[in-house]
Amino acid sequence: MFKHIDTTMTEVYWYVGKITYELSENSTKASYGKKIIDVLSSKLTNEFGSGFSSVSIRRMRRFYEFYPIWSAVPTELSWTHFQELIRINRKEERDFYEQEAIKSNWGYR
């Protein structure tokens, strides 16, 4: 049951990342993209509570940028795993750690 909840939360974060990415991609001004994240952060925090700070939403956007196809996201990993993986810029290195985490059942640390 907890795994299903974590996967659902990760999917929600992916969609938040997708929305902010698409909205800012359609913007011609970089400052508009920042405002989108700040406004969305405020609205989501008011509606759902903590967990939607501007920093968190930027992580969600980066998550979407690295994993643009939801069906390709490995659901064996938790959101905490992905927060660590998106810090790795090199795709080959990120892929290696992702595969090892799944194969060896690594915790996020």
N, C-alpha and C positions, 0 to 999 in steps of 0.2 A: 504494500500500500504506500509506504513512504517513497519508494522508488518512483511510483506513478506520480505522486505529488511533485517530486523534484523534477521529473521530466516535463510535467505540465508547467511548472514555474519557469524552467529553462525555455520552453516554447513561448511563453508569454514574453520573456525578456528578449527572445529572438525577434518577435513581432514588434516590440517597442523599438528595437534597433533598426528594423526594416523601415518602419514609419519615419523615424527621424532621418534615416539615410535618404529616403526618397524625397522627403520634404526639403531637406537641405540641398539635394542634388538639383531640384527644380528651382532653387533660389540662385540669383545672380550675385548676391552679396554674402560674404562670409559672416558678417555680423548677424544677418537674418537667421542663419543656421544656429548660432549661439543662442539667439532669443528663443528659437523654437524649443531648444533643449531646456532652457530655463523655465519657460511657460509650461511645457509638458511636465517638468519636474514638480512644479508647484501644484498643478492640477492633479497629478497622480498621487502626490503625497497627501493632499487634502482628501482625496477620494479613498485611498487604500492604506494610508499610513506610511511608515518609514520604508526605506528600500528603493526609493525613486529619486535620490539626490541627483543633481546635475552630473556629478562624477559617475554615479552608477549608470545613468542613461548613456553617457559617453562610452562606458564599457559595453553596454548592450549594443550600441551602434557598431563598435569595433568587432564585437562578436558576430554581428550580421555581415560585416565586411569580410571577415575571414571564413564565414560559413553561410554563403548567400542562398543555399538551397536547404530548406529545413529537412527534407527527407534524407539528406546526406550527413546530418548531424548525428554523431554517435551517441545514442541515448543511454549507453552504459555509463557515461560520465555525468558527473553532477555539475551544477552551475559553478561551484567552487573550482572544479577542475578547469572549466573553460576560462574562468577569470585568470588562472595561472597561465593557461595555454595562449591566451591572446596577448600576453606580454612578450611572447617569442615572435620576433619579426620574420625570421627565416622559415619559410614554409616547410622545407625538408626537416628541419629540427623540430618544429611544432608537430609535424606528422609522426616523427619518430616517438616523441614523448606521448602523443595521443595513443598510438598503437601499443606502446609498452604499458601504459596505464590500464588499458583495456585487457591486454593479454595477461598481465601480472596482477591485476586487480589492485592497483596502487591507490592509496588514499591521495588526496590532493596535495599533501605536503611531500 
